[in-house]
């Protein structure tokens, strides 16, 4: 296994190119979107899991992008990616053998993803989940804002440096008489200690200083800490993230209850998304103007990405059957007389309609 990790890390560009080519070709597998064809989806799921494993190996390298993740003991991102790839295969197998009861199996898969994401949300110190938790939210703070000063997506008070930069370890100003006297006494004590210690003791102390760098104690923010220090904005942030995490499960449960052709799951899911994004957008906007709430650029991009996911509602039933499909088919008929472009448009429409039949491709989870 270590040999494989080393090979992947050394040939990361080649691995990325090969994975992109293989995943792209899976869209053109014969009978890709047939309800009776499990093989193509199995191939796609296996390739997706292999890709997720390779990305995890690259990202967790000693000089990788996410070496300093909050909880390296459990690969949450890898687990979520594998569940997403397996979910499509579970859907196809369940549909072939159980028909409409496939929603029971999809609900179990979504519930598993909810539990993993909630665990990640808690263990990361209630930070915003990036791409549903597949990408670790590792903050790269500036020199005057350390990661210990962040609570969830917020910045704690006291994260700035004031006049204390001009103070020494004794809390005295080095430019006045008292400060200079204490500084001289401190240097004299250090010199006396170095002289009194034997050479071998000094060497051991230097080796320990090199081999064992000081590790700061990072206090993980708790739920009560966020609610007590951030009041309304903290509560809105937590509610927004919980709604984002649980929305797919709520959607599936209502489809299971009312059917995929019902407008109730569609409107309910849209409402949950709208409320959750509204909470997060309010908190992000309240952090502007130098106030104590501060979101990183990646977290602001995540909020924008979640808004773009609303476009998937155009591809979900019953909106797709009543409106979107008619537009696609009319566009295909309009372009079918154009050489090459008509053929390409027909293939694109075929792939879009085929992908729409899979819940997992349009779920946004």
HELIX and SHEET records of a PDB file:
HELIX    1   1 UNK A    2  UNK A   10  1                                   9    
HELIX    2   2 UNK A   12  UNK A   25  1                                  14    
HELIX    3   3 UNK A   26  UNK A   28  5                                   3    
HELIX    4   4 UNK A   39  UNK A   59  1                                  21    
HELIX    5   5 UNK A   76  UNK A   98  1                                  23    
HELIX    6   6 UNK A   99  UNK A  101  5                                   3    
HELIX    7   7 UNK A  102  UNK A  123  1                                  22    
HELIX    8   8 UNK A  131  UNK A  133  5                                   3    
HELIX    9   9 UNK A  147  UNK A  149  5                                   3    
HELIX   10  10 UNK A  163  UNK A  166  5                                   4    
HELIX   11  11 UNK A  177  UNK A  196  1                                  20    
HELIX   12  12 UNK A  199  UNK A  211  1                                  13    
HELIX   13  13 UNK A  223  UNK A  258  1                                  36    
HELIX   14  14 UNK A  263  UNK A  286  1                                  24    
HELIX   15  15 UNK A  297  UNK A  308  1                                  12    
HELIX   16  16 UNK A  309  UNK A  315  5                                   7    
HELIX   17  17 UNK A  319  UNK A  319  1                                   1    
HELIX   18  18 UNK A  320  UNK A  324  3                                   5    
HELIX   19  19 UNK A  325  UNK A  335  1                                  11    
HELIX   20  20 UNK A  341  UNK A  356  1                                  16    
HELIX   21  21 UNK A  359  UNK A  362  1                                   4    
SHEET    1   A 2 UNK A 150  UNK A 151  0                                        
SHEET    2   A 2 UNK A 154  UNK A 155 -1                                        
END                                                                             
